[in-house]
């Protein structure tokens, strides 16, 4: 019996301002879902410790920034949370 691996390689084109934003946004949300980071796009989860929420938000924001081309990333420098991005 072969083992099931939940590891999924996710690659999306970096958003550079020229590709379809709506499709890119769907793919980024899917990446966040697969990574367990999508909750950072919603309101803070009640009962979650501050440091746990901050870690979740930092990881989600980082994942989003890694999906941006440098020219777009330069315009997002002041954005710190996943929701802002």
Secondary structure, 3 states (H helix, E strand, C coil): CCCCCCCCCCCCCCECCCCCHHHHHHHHHHHHHHHCCHHHHCCCCCCCCHHHHHHHHHHHHHHHHCCECHHHHHHHCCCCCCCCC
